[in-house]
Amino acid sequence: MTRYIDLSIPITNDVISDPPVMRPQIEYVTHETSWEQIAMFFPGLEKNDLPDGEGWAVEMLQLSTHNGTHMDAPWHYHSTTGANDPAGPRKAPSIDEAPLDRFLRPGVRLNFSNLPHGHVVTAAQVDAELARIDYDLQPLDIVLVQSGAIYGTENFTDQGVGLGEEATLYLTERGVEVVGTDAWSWDAPFSHTAKRWAETRDPKIIWEGHKAGRINPYYQIEKLTNLGALPDHGFTLSCFPVKIESASAGWIRAVAMVED
């Protein structure tokens, strides 16, 4: 029997999962108030002409493509990718150019939730976690990171570990093209990176996991949830992005399928 595990957070006004400048806004039009919209199509229609005086329910949304559980395309990280290719760099693909066969694949969960918030996971730590769960990474596996961030709690955007350039390249060099995290970002939270930046002034540490996409293109899911319900491996992940022309990201409904 197949068990379906929802790994997606809702798009909502009520739970803060983005910085103020990026928060979604949803306007709910109810059955009681929408009859005038219907009357625009049917001149002379009155509210009482409708069954129980009810119209339709509809919602108007003001969103970033990076609200809710979403998938980043390589175009989000940089204008080009393949920086080390012999033929030279090429245009990074946008989300509407994503290859659909990458988004229904075996999944692997790496659990780094025991590490402190803001930690930058290394390639050696990824390798050690794969050894702990006794798994040999395969090309096109989807790798999900349980970061220690907990959706719905205070200061969510400051929580969790991140994967830097080294760890990200470790994955992409082994054929991984889709990754995900239950944190706000694949990289360590900006609040933690900013402290290290103030000390070192090293620009390489800013958004370094994302910028690894300049070298090897990959697709990145952010703001997953419920990763603790997954086995370490042996599940399939469905994570098809919404097709938005020339966009840097698209919303997904991430669902894991486990055969019991």
Secondary structure, 3 states (H helix, E strand, C coil): CEEEEECECCCCCCCCCCCHHHCCEEEEECCCCCHHHHHCCCCCCCHHHCHHHCCCCEEEEECCCCCCCEEECHHHHCCEECCCCCCCCEECCCHHHCCHHHCEEEEEEEECCCCCCCCEECHHHHHHHHHHCCCCCCCCCEEEEECCCCCCCCCHHHCCCEECHHHHHHHHCCCCCEEEECCCCCCCCHHHHHHHHHHHCCHHHCCHHHHHHHCCCCEEEECECCHHHCCCEEEEEECCCCCCCCCCEEECCCEEEEEC
